[in-house]
Amino acid sequence: MTDLLLLGCGPQRTHELRSIFRQAGYHVIEVDNVGACCRRLQAEFRQTSYSISDQIDHAAPSALTKGVTILDTAMLSASSGQPQLLSCIMDLARQLAPGWRLGLRHRRLEAPNGAGIELTSLEFNFMKIFTMAEVGEAVSRKKIVQTFGEDYLSYDQNRLDTMVRRLRQKIESNLGIKLPLNTVRVRGFCFDDVLIIDP
């Protein structure tokens, strides 16, 4: 489960946000001393099993620790609507789960380094297949071709190979990073990194 630190708002707003995030599957911790909580989290990260206790340490503050995500609720005023909250959640998700992101709205692929590029309709439909698969799971050529709305037996496999080769080149030349899309002999293709859909 993803852990979320909820900071800096009044009791009523805290209660509302805690309910929203708990319903969304977050483990919400209210903290009044960031430094102490970060030190405790850092110690727990070093242990073999990572879990967050419900107790809050009230020791003296210290510098924030890298790897701890903080939601600054000052930006979520009482008049904030769902779009702002969704945007905030997506920003948190980017920090908590770095990886590749596929934007639905603009058919855009974003690399872990934050660089992004627009995809053609065919490239987008191809990449979307891997959002439904596990990291490293092979997706068959047959499934890919059928997703394109084509007949597998009459489809020219060279078209698929050409599209994949051009997509790899496009990503590497424009984003400066290698696309972790690998060919699995006989079976098809796999994506060897996290790929998440951005609404």
C-alpha positions in Angstrom: 0.0 0.0 0.0 1.2 3.5 -0.8 1.9 5.7 2.2 1.0 9.4 2.2 2.1 12.1 4.6 -0.7 14.6 5.2 0.5 17.9 6.5 -0.5 21.5 7.3 -4.3 21.9 7.5 -7.0 22.5 10.1 -8.9 19.7 11.8 -12.0 19.8 9.6 -10.0 19.8 6.3 -7.7 17.1 7.7 -10.7 14.9 8.4 -12.1 15.4 4.9 -8.8 14.7 3.2 -8.1 11.7 5.4 -11.4 10.2 4.4 -10.9 10.9 0.7 -7.4 9.4 0.6 -8.2 6.4 2.8 -11.1 5.5 0.5 -8.6 5.8 -2.4 -6.4 3.2 -0.7 -3.8 5.4 0.9 -2.5 5.0 4.5 -2.8 8.5 5.8 -0.6 9.7 8.7 -1.1 13.1 10.3 2.3 14.5 11.3 3.1 17.6 13.3 6.8 17.1 13.2 8.1 16.4 9.7 11.8 15.9 10.6 11.1 13.3 13.3 8.7 11.4 11.1 11.2 11.4 8.3 13.9 10.0 10.5 11.6 7.2 11.6 10.6 6.5 8.0 14.2 6.4 6.9 15.0 3.9 9.6 12.1 1.7 8.6 13.2 1.9 4.9 16.5 0.3 6.0 14.7 -2.7 7.6 13.8 -5.7 5.5 10.1 -5.3 6.0 8.8 -1.8 5.5 5.7 -0.7 7.5 4.6 2.6 9.0 3.3 2.6 12.6 0.5 4.8 13.6 2.5 6.5 16.4 3.9 10.0 15.7 7.4 10.9 17.0 7.5 14.4 18.5 11.3 14.9 18.6 13.2 17.9 17.4 12.9 18.8 13.6 15.6 18.0 11.1 16.1 18.2 7.4 13.6 16.3 5.1 14.8 12.9 3.9 15.0 12.1 0.2 12.4 9.6 -0.8 9.6 10.8 1.5 6.6 12.3 -0.3 4.7 15.1 1.4 1.3 16.5 0.4 1.3 20.2 1.1 -2.4 20.7 1.8 -2.0 24.5 1.8 -2.5 24.4 -1.9 -5.8 22.6 -1.4 -8.1 25.4 -0.2 -11.7 24.9 0.9 -12.8 26.0 -2.6 -10.6 23.4 -4.4 -12.4 21.0 -6.7 -11.8 17.5 -7.9 -9.4 18.5 -10.8 -7.0 20.1 -8.4 -7.2 17.1 -6.1 -6.7 14.7 -9.0 -3.7 16.8 -10.2 -2.2 16.6 -6.7 -2.7 12.8 -6.5 -1.1 12.4 -9.9 1.9 14.5 -8.9 2.3 12.2 -5.8 2.0 9.1 -7.9 4.8 10.4 -10.2 7.1 10.7 -7.2 6.0 7.5 -5.5 6.0 5.3 -8.6 8.6 6.5 -11.1 8.4 4.9 -14.4 7.0 5.5 -17.9 3.6 7.3 -18.2 1.1 7.1 -21.1 -1.2 10.2 -21.3 -4.6 9.4 -22.6 -5.6 13.0 -23.3 -2.8 13.9 -25.7 -1.5 10.4 -26.6 1.8 11.3 -25.0 4.5 9.0 -23.6 6.5 10.4 -20.7 9.9 8.9 -19.7 11.0 8.6 -16.0 13.2 11.6 -16.5 10.2 13.8 -17.2 10.7 14.2 -21.0 7.8 13.4 -23.1 6.7 12.9 -26.8 3.5 12.6 -28.7 2.7 9.3 -30.3 0.9 8.4 -33.4 -2.5 6.7 -33.0 -0.9 3.3 -33.9 2.0 3.8 -31.5 -0.3 4.9 -28.7 -2.6 1.8 -29.2 0.5 -0.4 -29.2 1.9 1.1 -26.0 -1.5 1.0 -24.3 -1.4 -2.8 -24.5 1.5 -2.9 -22.1 -0.3 -0.9 -19.4 -2.5 -3.9 -19.0 0.4 -6.3 -18.6 2.8 -6.9 -15.8 6.3 -5.6 -16.0 8.3 -7.9 -18.2 5.3 -9.9 -19.2 5.4 -11.0 -22.9 2.5 -9.8 -25.0 1.9 -12.0 -28.1 2.0 -10.7 -31.6 -1.4 -12.1 -32.1 -2.9 -10.1 -29.3 -1.1 -6.9 -30.6 -2.4 -7.4 -34.1 -6.0 -8.1 -32.9 -5.8 -4.9 -30.7 -5.1 -3.0 -34.0 -8.3 -4.5 -35.3 -6.5 -6.6 -38.0 -6.7 -10.2 -38.9 -3.6 -11.9 -37.5 -3.2 -14.5 -40.3 -3.3 -11.9 -43.1 -1.4 -9.2 -41.2 2.2 -8.5 -42.5 4.4 -9.0 -39.5 7.1 -6.7 -41.1 4.7 -3.8 -40.5 4.7 -4.5 -36.7 8.5 -4.9 -36.6 9.0 -1.7 -38.6 6.7 0.2 -36.3 8.5 -1.1 -33.2 11.9 -0.2 -34.6 10.8 3.3 -35.5 9.2 3.8 -32.1 12.4 2.8 -30.3 14.5 5.2 -32.5 12.0 8.0 -32.0 12.1 7.7 -28.2 15.9 7.4 -28.0 16.5 10.3 -30.4 13.9 12.7 -28.9 14.0 11.8 -25.2 17.6 10.6 -24.9 16.6 7.4 -23.1 16.2 3.9 -24.4 12.7 2.5 -24.5 12.6 -0.6 -22.3 10.6 -2.5 -25.0 12.2 -5.8 -25.8 11.5 -8.5 -28.3 10.7 -11.9 -26.8 11.6 -14.6 -29.3 8.7 -16.5 -30.8 6.3 -14.9 -28.2 6.1 -11.2 -29.0 7.2 -8.1 -27.0 7.5 -7.1 -23.3 7.9 -3.8 -21.5 10.5 -4.1 -18.8 9.6 -1.1 -16.7 6.6 0.4 -15.0 4.1 1.8 -17.5 1.2 3.8 -16.0 -1.8 5.4 -17.7 -2.3 9.1 -17.0 -5.9 10.1 -17.3 
